[in-house]
Amino acid sequence: AGRSSMTAETDLNSTLQNIARQLGMIAGGAASTTPSPVSTPINTLNTVGTSVLGTSSVRQGLIFHNPGTTNIYVYPSLASAAPTTTAAGGSFLIFPGGTLSFSGEEFSNINCGWSAFSGTGSSQALTIVEFF
């Protein structure tokens, strides 16, 4: 009797988890009327931080990709002290060919503006893709 009770309890827990997951998807997965995805090409980064993406109250996901040959740093524009090449704390390093993504499933508020700079050089590239 104890064994079938554990199986029933496990089945009930699994069922409740599935219901909670589906309700979460229904509540957070409402279709947006904003065209998506939107790609923003940047080809002007240098070693001084600059705004690359504004705020958005409807953004549900975000991808940064470094198609270039120089390290790129991205950071929330709200940083209390803007990161620099000599004090990179608060930024995310994206190696050449690398990608950094923030999905709506993991991060429910991806609405701040973002800034970026290159580790060296000028006219460096960054690709940004937003999902709405």
C-alpha positions as CSV (number, residue, x, y, z in Angstrom):
1,A,0.0,0.0,0.0
2,G,2.9,2.4,0.8
3,R,4.4,1.9,-2.6
4,S,1.2,2.7,-4.6
5,S,0.7,5.7,-2.4
6,M,4.1,7.1,-3.4
7,T,3.4,6.5,-7.1
8,A,0.1,8.3,-6.8
9,E,1.8,11.2,-5.0
10,T,4.5,11.4,-7.7
11,D,1.8,11.3,-10.4
12,L,-0.2,14.1,-8.7
13,N,3.0,16.2,-8.2
14,S,3.9,15.7,-11.9
15,T,0.3,16.7,-13.0
16,L,0.3,19.8,-10.8
17,Q,3.7,20.9,-12.2
18,N,2.5,20.4,-15.7
19,I,-0.6,22.5,-15.0
20,A,1.5,25.3,-13.4
21,R,3.9,25.3,-16.4
22,Q,1.0,25.5,-18.8
23,L,-0.7,28.3,-16.9
24,G,2.6,30.2,-16.8
25,M,3.0,29.9,-20.6
26,I,-0.6,31.1,-21.1
27,A,-0.1,34.1,-18.8
28,G,3.3,35.1,-20.2
29,G,3.0,33.9,-23.7
30,A,0.4,36.3,-25.1
31,A,1.1,37.2,-28.7
32,S,2.5,40.6,-29.4
33,T,1.3,42.9,-32.2
34,T,4.9,44.3,-32.5
35,P,6.8,42.9,-35.5
36,S,9.4,40.4,-34.2
37,P,12.3,39.8,-34.3
38,V,13.9,43.1,-34.9
39,S,17.6,43.2,-35.8
40,T,19.8,46.2,-35.1
41,P,23.2,46.2,-36.8
42,I,26.0,48.3,-35.1
43,N,29.2,48.9,-37.0
44,T,30.6,51.9,-35.1
45,L,31.7,50.6,-31.7
46,N,35.0,51.9,-30.3
47,T,36.6,51.8,-26.8
48,V,34.1,54.3,-25.3
49,G,30.8,53.0,-24.2
50,T,27.8,54.2,-26.2
51,S,24.1,53.4,-26.2
52,V,23.1,50.7,-28.6
53,L,19.6,49.8,-27.6
54,G,16.8,51.9,-26.0
55,T,14.3,50.8,-23.3
56,S,11.3,48.7,-24.3
57,S,8.3,47.7,-22.2
58,V,7.4,44.9,-24.6
59,R,10.7,43.2,-25.2
60,Q,10.6,39.5,-24.4
61,G,14.0,38.3,-25.4
62,L,17.4,39.6,-26.5
63,I,20.4,38.3,-28.4
64,F,23.8,40.0,-28.8
65,H,26.2,38.6,-31.3
66,N,29.8,39.6,-32.0
67,P,30.4,39.0,-35.8
68,G,33.8,40.8,-35.6
69,T,37.3,40.0,-34.6
70,T,37.6,42.1,-31.5
71,N,36.1,41.5,-28.0
72,I,32.9,43.4,-27.4
73,Y,31.4,44.4,-24.0
74,V,27.7,45.0,-23.4
75,Y,26.1,46.3,-20.3
76,P,22.7,47.7,-19.0
77,S,22.8,51.4,-19.5
78,L,21.5,51.8,-16.0
79,A,24.9,50.7,-14.6
80,S,25.8,52.9,-11.6
81,A,29.3,53.3,-13.0
82,A,29.7,52.7,-16.8
83,P,32.2,49.9,-17.4
84,T,35.4,50.8,-19.4
85,T,38.2,48.9,-21.0
86,T,40.2,49.2,-17.8
87,A,37.3,48.6,-15.4
88,A,35.0,46.1,-17.2
89,G,33.0,45.2,-14.1
90,G,29.3,45.2,-14.8
91,S,29.7,44.3,-18.4
92,F,29.3,41.1,-20.3
93,L,32.3,40.1,-22.5
94,I,31.4,38.7,-26.0
95,F,34.3,37.1,-27.7
96,P,34.7,37.3,-31.5
97,G,32.0,35.0,-33.0
98,G,30.3,34.7,-29.6
99,T,26.7,35.2,-28.7
100,L,25.0,36.3,-25.5
101,S,21.2,35.8,-25.1
102,F,18.5,36.7,-22.6
103,S,15.3,34.7,-23.0
104,G,12.0,35.8,-21.7
105,E,11.5,32.4,-20.0
106,E,14.6,33.0,-17.8
107,F,14.4,36.8,-17.5
108,S,10.9,38.3,-17.4
109,N,12.0,41.9,-17.5
110,I,14.5,42.7,-20.3
111,N,13.3,46.2,-20.7
112,C,16.3,48.4,-19.9
113,G,18.5,50.2,-22.5
114,W,21.9,48.7,-23.3
115,S,25.3,50.1,-24.1
116,A,28.4,48.6,-25.6
117,F,32.1,49.2,-26.4
118,S,34.9,47.3,-28.1
119,G,38.0,46.1,-26.4
120,T,40.2,47.7,-29.0
121,G,39.9,49.7,-32.2
122,S,37.1,51.5,-33.8
123,S,34.2,50.8,-36.3
124,Q,33.6,47.4,-34.6
125,A,30.5,45.3,-35.2
126,L,27.7,44.1,-33.0
127,T,24.4,42.4,-34.0
128,I,21.4,42.8,-31.7
129,V,18.2,40.9,-32.1
130,E,15.1,41.7,-30.0
131,F,12.1,39.5,-29.6
132,F,8.7,41.0,-28.9
